Amino acid sequence: MENWAKYIAAAAIAGAVMGAAYYYPAETFIAFVTGWLFIIPVAFIVYFVYALWVYSQDLRHRIVVKIKPSDAVKLLQRIKAAQIKMEELLHEETNNGKKSYGFIA
């Protein structure tokens, strides 16, 4: 057992809480409610602020990688541009140069 001291400490704390609940039930309940209503939200806020701080520190150390397009990607871009140009020409030919506004005039 590697962390036997932690297990003993946890058992002692659990025993103390159970003993307090047995001998002082009202005070233990008030302590539980106080912890539930105040300590847990405060702990959440502290962890949230810490995570936000770590995230902002991590943003400063990001590396931006820019990749030059390869010949294949450039070819695909040219083909796509030619296809768009052909679609525009076809659209002009079918409408006889008239602009369509989406309704029948």
C-alpha positions as CSV (number, residue, x, y, z in Angstrom):
1,M,0.0,0.0,0.0
2,E,1.8,3.0,-1.3
3,N,-0.2,5.9,0.3
4,W,-1.2,4.4,3.6
5,A,-0.9,7.8,5.4
6,K,-3.6,9.3,3.2
7,Y,-5.9,6.4,3.9
8,I,-5.4,6.7,7.6
9,A,-6.0,10.5,7.5
10,A,-9.2,10.0,5.4
11,A,-10.4,7.4,7.9
12,A,-9.7,9.7,10.8
13,I,-11.5,12.6,9.2
14,A,-14.5,10.4,8.3
15,G,-14.6,9.1,11.9
16,A,-14.5,12.6,13.3
17,V,-17.4,13.7,11.0
18,M,-19.4,10.7,12.0
19,G,-18.7,11.3,15.7
20,A,-19.6,14.9,15.4
21,A,-22.9,14.0,13.7
22,Y,-23.7,11.6,16.5
23,Y,-22.9,14.0,19.4
24,Y,-23.8,17.3,17.8
25,P,-26.5,16.6,15.1
26,A,-27.9,20.2,14.8
27,E,-24.5,21.8,14.5
28,T,-23.3,19.1,12.0
29,F,-26.4,19.7,9.9
30,I,-25.7,23.5,9.9
31,A,-22.1,22.9,8.9
32,F,-23.3,20.6,6.1
33,V,-25.8,23.2,4.8
34,T,-23.2,25.9,5.1
35,G,-20.7,23.9,3.1
36,W,-23.3,22.9,0.5
37,L,-24.5,26.5,0.0
38,F,-21.3,28.4,0.3
39,I,-18.1,26.4,0.2
40,I,-18.9,24.3,-2.8
41,P,-19.9,27.3,-5.1
42,V,-16.8,29.2,-3.9
43,A,-14.6,26.2,-4.7
44,F,-16.2,26.0,-8.1
45,I,-15.6,29.7,-8.8
46,V,-11.9,29.4,-7.7
47,Y,-11.3,26.4,-10.0
48,F,-13.1,28.2,-12.8
49,V,-11.0,31.3,-12.4
50,Y,-7.8,29.2,-12.2
51,A,-8.8,27.3,-15.4
52,L,-9.5,30.5,-17.2
53,W,-6.1,31.8,-16.1
54,V,-4.3,28.7,-17.3
55,Y,-6.2,28.8,-20.6
56,S,-5.2,32.5,-21.2
57,Q,-1.6,31.5,-20.4
58,D,-1.8,28.7,-22.9
59,L,-3.2,31.0,-25.6
60,R,0.0,33.1,-25.4
61,H,2.2,30.2,-26.2
62,R,0.4,28.8,-29.2
63,I,2.3,28.2,-32.4
64,V,0.6,29.2,-35.6
65,V,1.6,27.1,-38.6
66,K,1.0,28.3,-42.1
67,I,1.2,25.8,-44.9
68,K,1.8,26.8,-48.5
69,P,-0.7,25.2,-50.8
70,S,0.7,22.4,-52.9
71,D,0.4,22.1,-56.7
72,A,-2.6,19.8,-56.3
73,V,-4.4,22.2,-54.1
74,K,-3.7,25.1,-56.5
75,L,-5.1,22.9,-59.4
76,L,-8.2,22.2,-57.4
77,Q,-8.7,25.9,-56.7
78,R,-8.3,26.7,-60.4
79,I,-10.8,24.0,-61.4
80,K,-13.3,25.3,-58.8
81,A,-12.9,28.9,-60.0
82,A,-13.4,27.8,-63.6
83,Q,-16.5,25.8,-62.6
84,I,-18.0,28.9,-60.8
85,K,-17.2,31.1,-63.9
86,M,-19.0,28.5,-66.2
87,E,-22.0,28.5,-63.9
88,E,-22.2,32.3,-63.9
89,L,-22.0,32.3,-67.7
90,L,-24.7,29.6,-68.0
91,H,-26.9,31.5,-65.6
92,E,-26.5,34.7,-67.7
93,E,-27.3,32.8,-71.0
94,T,-30.4,31.2,-69.5
95,N,-31.7,34.5,-68.2
96,N,-30.7,36.6,-71.3
97,G,-28.7,38.9,-69.1
98,K,-31.6,39.7,-66.8
99,K,-31.1,39.8,-63.1
100,S,-33.4,37.6,-61.1
101,Y,-34.7,38.9,-57.8
102,G,-36.5,35.8,-56.7
103,F,-40.0,36.8,-57.9
104,I,-41.8,36.9,-61.2
105,A,-42.2,40.4,-62.6
